[in-house]
Amino acid sequence: MTELVVRRLLIDLETPFERHWNGGDAFRSAYFNALSMSFPVGEQFFIDSVRTGVKSLPPERRASFEAEVQGFIGQEATHRRIHALFNGQLARLGYVNAWEPRILKRLERMKALTDPRHAVAITAATEHFTAILAQHLLEHPQALEGAPQRLTTLWFWHACEESEHRSVAFDVYRALGGNEVWRRRWMRLITFHFTTDVLRQTARNLWHDGELFHWRTWRSAASFFFGGHGLVRHAFRPWRSYFRADFHPSHQDGTLAAHWLRRHEADYNVVRSA
């Protein structure tokens, strides 16, 4: 089990930020904004899924997860709150979050799946997806080049905690006896929905800015996904690893996250340690 620390981030999200806050780059700003728009409702789903999953375990198994799950819930609840503040600034800039209603509709349809292992499998798949994004950001900080310090701190802090708790939902799924067929099947579905939804919301954000059809926007997008530091180039292999029979999230290196958290202790207060 990994010790999970709940942290209170010491940054100002009450002061408005520029529309193209990410180094003046319209695409990178729109993409990160789109990601943030999915987080509050997504993080709540992860919390509910893991909490319900653990409650479904026999008491003797449940106890072994208690501390780690409490840390997981604490971290995800903090992410939800911080990104709600960030999204509030986006709403003041006139952006419309069209992704969140789609998530809520899917969650409503999921109520027909009474086996809690499905929700935990979805959480495990999404957590691996976000852990890949987090690791890529830590390895390629150019994605936030030129952003205000308070916002780079927000995104790197979030990335580090995604790296820290990347194994929790996966371990709960295994403890519940979840099978490999559904584990892989949900990853395929999550990959489709996540990638299409984030691109749709990014495009909507760019349309709002009048930047969608500018050459500089598409050039930035091509570099972000396929350039030397491109997300697709570097994320495909760790994504594919999820389908291996011997996969476990802990195989992903968490060194960069641990180093960042140690170097930036002045940027947060520790609320609770698991």
CYANA upper distance limits for C-alpha pairs under 8 A (distance plus 0.5 A):
  1 MET  CA     68 GLU  CA      7.42
  2 THR  CA     68 GLU  CA      7.42
  2 THR  CA    164 GLU  CA      8.13
  2 THR  CA    165 HIS  CA      8.23
  3 GLU  CA     68 GLU  CA      7.20
  3 GLU  CA     71 GLY  CA      8.24
  3 GLU  CA    273 SER  CA      7.50
  3 GLU  CA    274 ALA  CA      6.05
  4 LEU  CA     68 GLU  CA      6.83
  4 LEU  CA     71 GLY  CA      5.43
  4 LEU  CA     72 PHE  CA      7.25
  4 LEU  CA    164 GLU  CA      7.42
  4 LEU  CA    165 HIS  CA      7.45
  4 LEU  CA    273 SER  CA      6.57
  4 LEU  CA    274 ALA  CA      5.75
  5 VAL  CA     71 GLY  CA      6.69
  5 VAL  CA     75 GLN  CA      7.98
  5 VAL  CA    270 VAL  CA      7.32
  5 VAL  CA    271 VAL  CA      8.03
  5 VAL  CA    272 ARG  CA      6.37
  5 VAL  CA    273 SER  CA      4.89
  5 VAL  CA    274 ALA  CA      6.57
  6 VAL  CA     71 GLY  CA      6.73
  6 VAL  CA     74 GLY  CA      6.15
  6 VAL  CA     75 GLN  CA      5.76
  6 VAL  CA     78 THR  CA      8.36
  6 VAL  CA    270 VAL  CA      6.50
  6 VAL  CA    271 VAL  CA      5.88
  6 VAL  CA    272 ARG  CA      5.60
  6 VAL  CA    273 SER  CA      6.68
  6 VAL  CA    274 ALA  CA      8.46
  7 ARG  CA     75 GLN  CA      7.68
  7 ARG  CA     78 THR  CA      8.22
  7 ARG  CA    268 TYR  CA      6.53
  7 ARG  CA    269 ASN  CA      5.98
  7 ARG  CA    270 VAL  CA      4.98
  7 ARG  CA    271 VAL  CA      5.79
  7 ARG  CA    272 ARG  CA      7.67
  8 ARG  CA     78 THR  CA      7.85
  8 ARG  CA    268 TYR  CA      5.81
  8 ARG  CA    269 ASN  CA      5.57
  8 ARG  CA    270 VAL  CA      6.79
  8 ARG  CA    271 VAL  CA      6.86
  9 LEU  CA    154 LEU  CA      8.19
  9 LEU  CA    267 ASP  CA      6.67
  9 LEU  CA    268 TYR  CA      4.87
  9 LEU  CA    269 ASN  CA      7.12
 10 LEU  CA    267 ASP  CA      5.73
 10 LEU  CA    268 TYR  CA      5.52
 10 LEU  CA    269 ASN  CA      7.77
 11 ILE  CA    150 ARG  CA      6.24
 11 ILE  CA    153 THR  CA      8.38
 11 ILE  CA    154 LEU  CA      8.16
 11 ILE  CA    267 ASP  CA      7.71
 12 ASP  CA    150 ARG  CA      7.35
 13 LEU  CA     85 LEU  CA      6.84
 13 LEU  CA     86 PHE  CA      6.86
 13 LEU  CA     89 GLN  CA      8.48
 14 GLU  CA     85 LEU  CA      8.03
 14 GLU  CA     89 GLN  CA      8.40
 16 PRO  CA     89 GLN  CA      6.67
 17 PHE  CA     21 TRP  CA      6.85
 17 PHE  CA     89 GLN  CA      8.01
 19 ARG  CA     29 SER  CA      8.24
 19 ARG  CA     93 LEU  CA      7.55
 20 HIS  CA     24 GLY  CA      5.29
 20 HIS  CA     25 ASP  CA      6.35
 20 HIS  CA     26 ALA  CA      5.87
 20 HIS  CA     29 SER  CA      5.96
 20 HIS  CA     30 ALA  CA      8.27
 21 TRP  CA     25 ASP  CA      8.00
 21 TRP  CA     29 SER  CA      6.60
 21 TRP  CA    147 ALA  CA      6.29
 21 TRP  CA    148 PRO  CA      7.59
 22 ASN  CA     26 ALA  CA      8.09
 22 ASN  CA     28 ARG  CA      6.67
 22 ASN  CA     29 SER  CA      5.43
 22 ASN  CA    144 LEU  CA      6.47
 22 ASN  CA    145 GLU  CA      7.47
 22 ASN  CA    146 GLY  CA      6.59
 22 ASN  CA    147 ALA  CA      4.91
 22 ASN  CA    148 PRO  CA      8.05
 23 GLY  CA    144 LEU  CA      7.56
 23 GLY  CA    145 GLU  CA      6.36
 23 GLY  CA    146 GLY  CA      4.32
 23 GLY  CA    147 ALA  CA      5.32
 24 GLY  CA     29 SER  CA      8.29
 24 GLY  CA    146 GLY  CA      7.96
 24 GLY  CA    147 ALA  CA      8.47
 25 ASP  CA     29 SER  CA      6.60
 25 ASP  CA    217 THR  CA      8.34
 25 ASP  CA    220 SER  CA      8.18
 26 ALA  CA     30 ALA  CA      6.55
 26 ALA  CA    206 LEU  CA      7.58
 26 ALA  CA    211 GLU  CA      7.40
 26 ALA  CA    217 THR  CA      6.94
 27 PHE  CA     31 TYR  CA      6.54
 27 PHE  CA    202 THR  CA      8.17
 27 PHE  CA    206 LEU  CA      7.55
 27 PHE  CA    217 THR  CA      5.99
 27 PHE  CA    218 TRP  CA      8.25
 27 PHE  CA    220 SER  CA      6.82
 27 PHE  CA    221 ALA  CA      6.74
 28 ARG  CA     32 PHE  CA      6.74
 28 ARG  CA    143 ALA  CA      7.71
 28 ARG  CA    144 LEU  CA      8.38
 28 ARG  CA    220 SER  CA      7.96
 28 ARG  CA    221 ALA  CA      8.04
 28 ARG  CA    224 PHE  CA      8.36
 29 SER  CA     33 ASN  CA      6.54
 30 ALA  CA     34 ALA  CA      6.60
 30 ALA  CA    202 THR  CA      5.70
 30 ALA  CA    203 ALA  CA      8.23
 30 ALA  CA    205 ASN  CA      6.08
 30 ALA  CA    206 LEU  CA      6.67
 31 TYR  CA     35 LEU  CA      6.92
 31 TYR  CA    198 VAL  CA      7.80
 31 TYR  CA    199 LEU  CA      8.11
 31 TYR  CA    201 GLN  CA      8.39
 31 TYR  CA    202 THR  CA      5.54
 32 PHE  CA     36 SER  CA      6.79
 33 ASN  CA     37 MET  CA      6.82
 33 ASN  CA     87 ASN  CA      8.25
 33 ASN  CA     90 LEU  CA      8.11
 33 ASN  CA    202 THR  CA      8.03
 33 ASN  CA    205 ASN  CA      8.49
 34 ALA  CA     38 SER  CA      7.43
 34 ALA  CA     97 ASN  CA      8.48
 34 ALA  CA    198 VAL  CA      6.40
 34 ALA  CA    201 GLN  CA      5.94
 34 ALA  CA    202 THR  CA      5.92
 34 ALA  CA    205 ASN  CA      8.01
 35 LEU  CA     39 PHE  CA      7.36
 35 LEU  CA    198 VAL  CA      6.91
 36 SER  CA     40 PRO  CA      8.31
 36 SER  CA     83 HIS  CA      6.50
 36 SER  CA     86 PHE  CA      8.05
 36 SER  CA     87 ASN  CA      7.28
 37 MET  CA     83 HIS  CA      8.16
 37 MET  CA     87 ASN  CA      6.77
 37 MET  CA     97 ASN  CA      6.68
 37 MET  CA     99 TRP  CA      7.47
 37 MET  CA    100 GLU  CA      7.34
 38 SER  CA     42 GLY  CA      6.43
 38 SER  CA     99 TRP  CA      6.89
 38 SER  CA    100 GLU  CA      6.29
 39 PHE  CA     43 GLU  CA      6.08
 39 PHE  CA     79 HIS  CA      8.04
 39 PHE  CA     80 ARG  CA      6.66
 39 PHE  CA     83 HIS  CA      7.14
 40 PRO  CA     44 GLN  CA      6.87
 40 PRO  CA     79 HIS  CA      7.95
 40 PRO  CA     80 ARG  CA      4.81
 40 PRO  CA     81 ARG  CA      7.55
 40 PRO  CA     83 HIS  CA      6.94
 40 PRO  CA     84 ALA  CA      6.60
 41 VAL  CA     45 PHE  CA      6.85
 41 VAL  CA     80 ARG  CA      8.03
 41 VAL  CA    100 GLU  CA      7.36
 41 VAL  CA    103 ILE  CA      8.21
 41 VAL  CA    104 LEU  CA      8.28
 42 GLY  CA     46 PHE  CA      6.88
 42 GLY  CA    103 ILE  CA      8.27
 43 GLU  CA     47 ILE  CA      6.76
 43 GLU  CA     76 GLU  CA      6.15
 43 GLU  CA     77 ALA  CA      7.41
 43 GLU  CA     79 HIS  CA      7.79
 43 GLU  CA     80 ARG  CA      6.35
 44 GLN  CA     48 ASP  CA      6.69
 44 GLN  CA     76 GLU  CA      8.02
 44 GLN  CA     77 ALA  CA      7.66
 44 GLN  CA     80 ARG  CA      7.67
 45 PHE  CA     49 SER  CA      6.46
 45 PHE  CA    123 THR  CA      8.40
 46 PHE  CA     50 VAL  CA      6.63
 46 PHE  CA     76 GLU  CA      8.30
 46 PHE  CA    120 VAL  CA      8.21
 46 PHE  CA    123 THR  CA      6.06
 47 ILE  CA     51 ARG  CA      6.52
 47 ILE  CA     72 PHE  CA      8.28
 47 ILE  CA     73 ILE  CA      6.01
 47 ILE  CA     76 GLU  CA      7.39
 47 ILE  CA     77 ALA  CA      8.15
 48 ASP  CA     52 THR  CA      6.49
 49 SER  CA     53 GLY  CA      6.46
 49 SER  CA    116 PRO  CA      7.67
 49 SER  CA    119 ALA  CA      5.97
 49 SER  CA    120 VAL  CA      5.92
 49 SER  CA    123 THR  CA      7.61
 50 VAL  CA     54 VAL  CA      6.59
 50 VAL  CA     69 VAL  CA      7.96
 50 VAL  CA    120 VAL  CA      6.49
 50 VAL  CA    123 THR  CA      8.30
 50 VAL  CA    169 ALA  CA      6.70
 50 VAL  CA    172 VAL  CA      7.70
 51 ARG  CA     55 LYS  CA      6.84
 51 ARG  CA     69 VAL  CA      7.92
 52 THR  CA     56 SER  CA      6.92
 52 THR  CA    116 PRO  CA      7.39
 53 GLY  CA     57 LEU  CA      7.43
 53 GLY  CA    116 PRO  CA      6.29
 53 GLY  CA    117 ARG  CA      7.24
 53 GLY  CA    120 VAL  CA      7.06
 53 GLY  CA    172 VAL  CA      7.34
 53 GLY  CA    173 TYR  CA      8.16
 53 GLY  CA    176 LEU  CA      7.90
 54 VAL  CA     62 ARG  CA      6.43
 54 VAL  CA     65 PHE  CA      7.90
 54 VAL  CA    172 VAL  CA      7.18
 55 LYS  CA     62 ARG  CA      7.43
 56 SER  CA    116 PRO  CA      8.34
 56 SER  CA    176 LEU  CA      8.15
 57 LEU  CA     61 ARG  CA      6.58
 57 LEU  CA     62 ARG  CA      6.01
 57 LEU  CA    175 ALA  CA      8.05
 57 LEU  CA    176 LEU  CA      6.97
 58 PRO  CA     62 ARG  CA      6.53
 59 PRO  CA     63 ALA  CA      6.87
 60 GLU  CA     64 SER  CA      7.92
 61 ARG  CA     65 PHE  CA      7.72
 61 ARG  CA    175 ALA  CA      8.37
 62 ARG  CA     66 GLU  CA      6.90
 65 PHE  CA     69 VAL  CA      6.35
 65 PHE  CA    172 VAL  CA      8.45
 66 GLU  CA     70 GLN  CA      6.67
 67 ALA  CA     71 GLY  CA      6.86
 67 ALA  CA    274 ALA  CA      5.62
 68 GLU  CA     72 PHE  CA      6.66
 68 GLU  CA    168 VAL  CA      7.78
 68 GLU  CA    274 ALA  CA      6.47
 69 VAL  CA     73 ILE  CA      6.56
 69 VAL  CA    168 VAL  CA      7.49
 70 GLN  CA     74 GLY  CA      6.58
 70 GLN  CA    274 ALA  CA      7.32
 71 GLY  CA     75 GLN  CA      6.65
 71 GLY  CA    272 ARG  CA      8.36
 71 GLY  CA    273 SER  CA      7.52
 71 GLY  CA    274 ALA  CA      5.76
 72 PHE  CA     76 GLU  CA      6.63
 72 PHE  CA    165 HIS  CA      6.69
 72 PHE  CA    168 VAL  CA      7.74
 73 ILE  CA     77 ALA  CA      6.43
 74 GLY  CA     78 THR  CA      6.75
 75 GLN  CA     79 HIS  CA      6.80
 75 GLN  CA    161 GLU  CA      7.62
 76 GLU  CA     80 ARG  CA      6.65
 77 ALA  CA     81 ARG  CA      6.81
 78 THR  CA     82 ILE  CA      6.66
 79 HIS  CA     83 HIS  CA      6.52
 79 HIS  CA    158 HIS  CA      7.43
 80 ARG  CA     84 ALA  CA      6.59
 81 ARG  CA     85 LEU  CA      7.05
 82 ILE  CA     86 PHE  CA      6.90
 83 HIS  CA     87 ASN  CA      6.36
 84 ALA  CA     88 GLY  CA      6.56
 85 LEU  CA     89 GLN  CA      7.21
 86 PHE  CA     90 LEU  CA      7.16
 87 ASN  CA     91 ALA  CA      6.68
 88 GLY  CA     92 ARG  CA      6.89
 89 GLN  CA     93 LEU  CA      6.99
 90 LEU  CA     94 GLY  CA      7.10
 90 LEU  CA     95 TYR  CA      6.14
 91 ALA  CA     95 TYR  CA      5.59
 91 ALA  CA     96 VAL  CA      7.07
 94 GLY  CA    208 HIS  CA      8.43
 95 TYR  CA    205 ASN  CA      6.88
 95 TYR  CA    208 HIS  CA      7.40
 96 VAL  CA    205 ASN  CA      8.21
 97 ASN  CA    101 PRO  CA      8.39
 97 ASN  CA    201 GLN  CA      7.94
 98 ALA  CA    102 ARG  CA      7.55
 98 ALA  CA    201 GLN  CA      7.22
 99 TRP  CA    103 ILE  CA      6.98
 99 TRP  CA    197 ASP  CA      6.98
 99 TRP  CA    198 VAL  CA      8.26
 99 TRP  CA    201 GLN  CA      6.84
100 GLU  CA    104 LEU  CA      6.79
101 PRO  CA    105 LYS  CA      6.74
102 ARG  CA    106 ARG  CA      6.85
103 ILE  CA    107 LEU  CA      6.70
104 LEU  CA    108 GLU  CA      6.70
105 LYS  CA    109 ARG  CA      6.92
106 ARG  CA    110 MET  CA      6.68
107 LEU  CA    111 LYS  CA      7.26
113 LEU  CA    118 HIS  CA      7.59
115 ASP  CA    119 ALA  CA      8.46
116 PRO  CA    120 VAL  CA      6.97
117 ARG  CA    121 ALA  CA      6.42
117 ARG  CA    173 TYR  CA      6.75
117 ARG  CA    176 LEU  CA      7.34
117 ARG  CA    178 GLY  CA      6.71
118 HIS  CA    122 ILE  CA      6.72
118 HIS  CA    182 TRP  CA      8.30
119 ALA  CA    123 THR  CA      6.68
120 VAL  CA    124 ALA  CA      6.54
120 VAL  CA    169 ALA  CA      6.63
120 VAL  CA    170 PHE  CA      8.13
120 VAL  CA    172 VAL  CA      7.85
120 VAL  CA    173 TYR  CA      6.36
121 ALA  CA    125 ALA  CA      6.64
121 ALA  CA    169 ALA  CA      7.97
121 ALA  CA    170 PHE  CA      7.71
121 ALA  CA    173 TYR  CA      6.68
121 ALA  CA    178 GLY  CA      8.24
121 ALA  CA    182 TRP  CA      7.94
121 ALA  CA    183 ARG  CA      6.23
121 ALA  CA    186 TRP  CA      7.12
122 ILE  CA    126 THR  CA      6.61
122 ILE  CA    183 ARG  CA      8.45
122 ILE  CA    186 TRP  CA      6.33
122 ILE  CA    187 MET  CA      7.68
122 ILE  CA    190 ILE  CA      7.64
123 THR  CA    127 GLU  CA      6.38
123 THR  CA    169 ALA  CA      6.74
124 ALA  CA    128 HIS  CA      6.76
124 ALA  CA    166 ARG  CA      8.41
124 ALA  CA    167 SER  CA      8.23
124 ALA  CA    168 VAL  CA      8.29
124 ALA  CA    169 ALA  CA      5.31
124 ALA  CA    170 PHE  CA      5.37
124 ALA  CA    173 TYR  CA      8.08
125 ALA  CA    129 PHE  CA      6.78
125 ALA  CA    170 PHE  CA      8.44
125 ALA  CA    183 ARG  CA      7.96
125 ALA  CA    186 TRP  CA      7.22
125 ALA  CA    187 MET  CA      5.55
125 ALA  CA    190 ILE  CA      7.39
126 THR  CA    130 THR  CA      6.63
126 THR  CA    187 MET  CA      7.94
126 THR  CA    190 ILE  CA      7.09
127 GLU  CA    131 ALA  CA      6.43
127 GLU  CA    162 GLU  CA      7.84
127 GLU  CA    166 ARG  CA      6.31
127 GLU  CA    169 ALA  CA      8.13
128 HIS  CA    132 ILE  CA      6.67
128 HIS  CA    166 ARG  CA      6.80
128 HIS  CA    239 TRP  CA      8.31
128 HIS  CA    242 TYR  CA      8.42
128 HIS  CA    249 PRO  CA      7.41
129 PHE  CA    133 LEU  CA      7.00
129 PHE  CA    191 THR  CA      8.28
129 PHE  CA    239 TRP  CA      7.58
130 THR  CA    134 ALA  CA      6.51
130 THR  CA    162 GLU  CA      7.30
131 ALA  CA    135 GLN  CA      6.55
131 ALA  CA    159 ALA  CA      7.74
131 ALA  CA    162 GLU  CA      5.97
131 ALA  CA    163 SER  CA      5.86
131 ALA  CA    166 ARG  CA      6.75
132 ILE  CA    136 HIS  CA      6.64
132 ILE  CA    235 ALA  CA      6.89
132 ILE  CA    238 PRO  CA      7.33
132 ILE  CA    239 TRP  CA      7.68
133 LEU  CA    137 LEU  CA      6.73
133 LEU  CA    159 ALA  CA      8.20
133 LEU  CA    231 LEU  CA      8.37
133 LEU  CA    235 ALA  CA      8.03
134 ALA  CA    138 LEU  CA      6.80
134 ALA  CA    156 PHE  CA      8.32
134 ALA  CA    158 HIS  CA      8.32
134 ALA  CA    159 ALA  CA      4.79
134 ALA  CA    160 CYS  CA      7.37
134 ALA  CA    162 GLU  CA      7.14
134 ALA  CA    163 SER  CA      7.20
135 GLN  CA    139 GLU  CA      6.61
135 GLN  CA    159 ALA  CA      7.57
135 GLN  CA    163 SER  CA      7.64
135 GLN  CA    254 GLY  CA      8.49
135 GLN  CA    256 LEU  CA      8.43
135 GLN  CA    257 ALA  CA      8.42
136 HIS  CA    140 HIS  CA      6.31
136 HIS  CA    231 LEU  CA      7.36
136 HIS  CA    234 HIS  CA      7.74
136 HIS  CA    235 ALA  CA      7.61
137 LEU  CA    141 PRO  CA      5.86
137 LEU  CA    143 ALA  CA      7.23
137 LEU  CA    156 PHE  CA      8.02
137 LEU  CA    159 ALA  CA      7.85
138 LEU  CA    156 PHE  CA      7.54
138 LEU  CA    159 ALA  CA      7.89
138 LEU  CA    256 LEU  CA      6.98
138 LEU  CA    257 ALA  CA      7.63
139 GLU  CA    256 LEU  CA      8.11
140 HIS  CA    229 HIS  CA      6.73
141 PRO  CA    145 GLU  CA      7.29
142 GLN  CA    229 HIS  CA      8.45
143 ALA  CA    224 PHE  CA      7.87
144 LEU  CA    152 THR  CA      6.97
147 ALA  CA    151 LEU  CA      7.08
147 ALA  CA    152 THR  CA      6.72
148 PRO  CA    152 THR  CA      6.85
149 GLN  CA    153 THR  CA      6.54
150 ARG  CA    154 LEU  CA      6.83
151 LEU  CA    155 TRP  CA      6.86
152 THR  CA    156 PHE  CA      6.54
153 THR  CA    157 TRP  CA      6.33
153 THR  CA    267 ASP  CA      8.19
154 LEU  CA    158 HIS  CA      6.71
155 TRP  CA    159 ALA  CA      6.62
156 PHE  CA    160 CYS  CA      6.61
156 PHE  CA    260 TRP  CA      8.43
157 TRP  CA    161 GLU  CA      6.89
157 TRP  CA    261 LEU  CA      7.83
158 HIS  CA    162 GLU  CA      6.71
159 ALA  CA    163 SER  CA      6.81
159 ALA  CA    257 ALA  CA      7.93
160 CYS  CA    164 GLU  CA      6.77
160 CYS  CA    256 LEU  CA      8.49
160 CYS  CA    257 ALA  CA      5.00
160 CYS  CA    258 ALA  CA      7.64
160 CYS  CA    260 TRP  CA      7.95
160 CYS  CA    261 LEU  CA      7.65
161 GLU  CA    165 HIS  CA      6.78
161 GLU  CA    257 ALA  CA      8.13
162 GLU  CA    166 ARG  CA      6.29
163 SER  CA    254 GLY  CA      6.64
163 SER  CA    257 ALA  CA      7.14
164 GLU  CA    254 GLY  CA      7.58
164 GLU  CA    257 ALA  CA      8.09
166 ARG  CA    170 PHE  CA      8.32
166 ARG  CA    249 PRO  CA      6.62
166 ARG  CA    250 SER  CA      7.93
167 SER  CA    171 ASP  CA      6.54
167 SER  CA    248 HIS  CA      7.89
167 SER  CA    249 PRO  CA      5.70
167 SER  CA    250 SER  CA      6.71
168 VAL  CA    172 VAL  CA      6.80
169 ALA  CA    173 TYR  CA      6.62
170 PHE  CA    174 ARG  CA      6.83
170 PHE  CA    248 HIS  CA      8.27
170 PHE  CA    249 PRO  CA      8.01
171 ASP  CA    175 ALA  CA      6.62
172 VAL  CA    176 LEU  CA      6.66
173 TYR  CA    177 GLY  CA      7.06
173 TYR  CA    178 GLY  CA      5.88
174 ARG  CA    178 GLY  CA      5.90
174 ARG  CA    179 ASN  CA      8.25
178 GLY  CA    182 TRP  CA      7.97
178 GLY  CA    183 ARG  CA      7.82
179 ASN  CA    183 ARG  CA      6.91
180 GLU  CA    184 ARG  CA      6.68
180 GLU  CA    245 ALA  CA      8.28
181 VAL  CA    185 ARG  CA      6.56
182 TRP  CA    186 TRP  CA      6.43
183 ARG  CA    187 MET  CA      7.00
184 ARG  CA    188 ARG  CA      6.93
184 ARG  CA    242 TYR  CA      7.94
184 ARG  CA    243 PHE  CA      6.41
185 ARG  CA    189 LEU  CA      6.96
186 TRP  CA    190 ILE  CA      6.43
187 MET  CA    191 THR  CA      6.44
187 MET  CA    242 TYR  CA      8.49
188 ARG  CA    192 PHE  CA      6.87
189 LEU  CA    193 HIS  CA      6.74
190 ILE  CA    194 PHE  CA      6.19
191 THR  CA    195 THR  CA      6.46
192 PHE  CA    196 THR  CA      6.62
193 HIS  CA    197 ASP  CA      6.26
194 PHE  CA    198 VAL  CA      6.51
195 THR  CA    199 LEU  CA      6.71
196 THR  CA    200 ARG  CA      6.55
197 ASP  CA    201 GLN  CA      6.63
198 VAL  CA    202 THR  CA      6.49
199 LEU  CA    203 ALA  CA      6.56
200 ARG  CA    204 ARG  CA      6.70
201 GLN  CA    205 ASN  CA      6.65
202 THR  CA    206 LEU  CA      6.72
203 ALA  CA    207 TRP  CA      6.54
203 ALA  CA    212 LEU  CA      6.97
204 ARG  CA    208 HIS  CA      6.73
205 ASN  CA    209 ASP  CA      6.99
206 LEU  CA    210 GLY  CA      6.63
206 LEU  CA    211 GLU  CA      5.54
206 LEU  CA    212 LEU  CA      5.29
207 TRP  CA    211 GLU  CA      6.47
207 TRP  CA    212 LEU  CA      5.58
211 GLU  CA    217 THR  CA      7.11
212 LEU  CA    217 THR  CA      7.14
212 LEU  CA    218 TRP  CA      8.46
213 PHE  CA    217 THR  CA      7.69
213 PHE  CA    218 TRP  CA      8.14
214 HIS  CA    218 TRP  CA      7.34
215 TRP  CA    219 ARG  CA      6.61
216 ARG  CA    220 SER  CA      6.60
217 THR  CA    221 ALA  CA      6.74
218 TRP  CA    222 ALA  CA      6.57
219 ARG  CA    223 SER  CA      6.75
220 SER  CA    224 PHE  CA      6.52
221 ALA  CA    225 PHE  CA      6.68
222 ALA  CA    226 PHE  CA      6.06
222 ALA  CA    227 GLY  CA      7.18
223 SER  CA    227 GLY  CA      4.71
223 SER  CA    228 GLY  CA      7.99
223 SER  CA    229 HIS  CA      8.18
223 SER  CA    230 GLY  CA      6.73
224 PHE  CA    229 HIS  CA      7.49
224 PHE  CA    230 GLY  CA      5.44
224 PHE  CA    231 LEU  CA      6.83
225 PHE  CA    229 HIS  CA      8.35
225 PHE  CA    230 GLY  CA      4.76
225 PHE  CA    231 LEU  CA      5.16
225 PHE  CA    232 VAL  CA      5.71
225 PHE  CA    233 ARG  CA      7.64
226 PHE  CA    230 GLY  CA      4.85
226 PHE  CA    231 LEU  CA      7.11
226 PHE  CA    232 VAL  CA      6.48
226 PHE  CA    233 ARG  CA      6.40
227 GLY  CA    233 ARG  CA      8.21
228 GLY  CA    233 ARG  CA      8.44
229 HIS  CA    233 ARG  CA      8.12
229 HIS  CA    234 HIS  CA      7.91
230 GLY  CA    234 HIS  CA      6.88
231 LEU  CA    235 ALA  CA      6.18
232 VAL  CA    236 PHE  CA      6.42
235 ALA  CA    239 TRP  CA      6.61
236 PHE  CA    240 ARG  CA      6.58
237 ARG  CA    241 SER  CA      6.77
238 PRO  CA    242 TYR  CA      7.60
240 ARG  CA    244 ARG  CA      8.19
241 SER  CA    247 PHE  CA      6.96
242 TYR  CA    247 PHE  CA      6.29
242 TYR  CA    248 HIS  CA      8.16
243 PHE  CA    247 PHE  CA      7.61
247 PHE  CA    251 HIS  CA      7.99
254 GLY  CA    258 ALA  CA      6.88
255 THR  CA    259 HIS  CA      6.65
256 LEU  CA    260 TRP  CA      6.64
257 ALA  CA    261 LEU  CA      6.77
258 ALA  CA    262 ARG  CA      6.80
259 HIS  CA    263 ARG  CA      6.71
260 TRP  CA    264 HIS  CA      6.64
261 LEU  CA    265 GLU  CA      6.60
264 HIS  CA    268 TYR  CA      8.14
265 GLU  CA    269 ASN  CA      8.09
